[in-house]
């Protein structure tokens, strides 16, 4: 008996400000295309069971085009797979804040799709010797994650975070359903289908996150890095044989390529040299950056170098790309070492005194008065509600950064 497991469709996801000819956000159309190709693949695979692990929509109240698109292709799946159980659970993106609001996922019950959105539900299919426990992402108590005796095939479908699986950087949204590995009881199930984590990953020999169908998180660059580390080709869905315990990951091409180029280092380079390296890195993209989503991180870029880059050239590349992020990162400020106790940091006042003591001055300026004035401003800023966050010292200027703004010295 074969199942297909997919999750985190995020239909209705919008990003950037590009529109299709019919006025739809282009990224929303991209995500629709990714879901349509997933349905095409599922129909070709003709499984005995389809389970969908939540976050069907990107928002609790999706726009009408997203609802129509989802309904159209779920209806097509139901029509092409008659009699095949299709079961979905609600994810955190699908759950309204108040229970009386109701969930849009109830719409799919009209297609003879089994939905768990307001609480955990048990589904039995005696003709298939199959039991499915479907648990949506809801706060509060939940049932024990245990199969029902008497069935050959037992499947747990749940949207949530398995403890110790998600990297810290992935926890950017509200608190999710958190499940301990012991609570999961994976060894007692034929298969555990998980949703929420956008990168395909194995949690136990028979428990998997399928990953999302496209790059719809707030940090696609982290997803790309994790996929590279895991040796994954990208996004897709899972086919799993409950009888033989054979797992297959089916890669699906995304509607639009997302690239994170190898970073550059700007340390010691002139603006012209850095311009040339940025150009070479962008030109090296196979087929060019046209219509792609691309990021290039440039590290250790001093403020004056960033200002003198060829921004006209960068604007031309940005016009060609669907979205181009040239991420210029400033050098990390390091504190000057002192002769004090090990590990002791110099006070900002001491740093400023040292800096002003060695700075060239115009002949009409009195160095002692300048130092007193600088320390006075620093102490005044530090005594304010926001305090001092940063002391920037350059060859020709000194700036104190506070909650109230930048104070030049």
Secondary structure, 3 states (H helix, E strand, C coil): CEEEEECCCCECCCCCCCECCCCCEHHHHHHHHHHHHHHHHHHHHCCCEEEECCCCECCCCCCHHHHHHHHHHHHHHHHHCCCCEEEEECCCCCCCCCHHHCCHHHHHHHHCCEEECCCCEEEEEHHHCEEEEEECCCCCCCCCCCCCCCCCEEEEEEECEECCCCCHHHCCCCCCCEECHHHHCHHHCCEEEEECCCCCEEEECCEEECCCCCCCCCCHHHHHHHHHHHCCCCCEEEEEECCCCEEEEEECCCCCCEEEEEEEECCCCCHHHHHHHHHHHHHCCCCCCECCEEEEEEECCCHHHHHCCCHHHHHHHHHHECEEEEEECCCCCCCCCCCCCCCCCCCHHHHHHHHHHHCCCCCCCCHHHHHHHHHHHHHHHHCCCCCEEEEEECCCCEEEEECCEEEEC
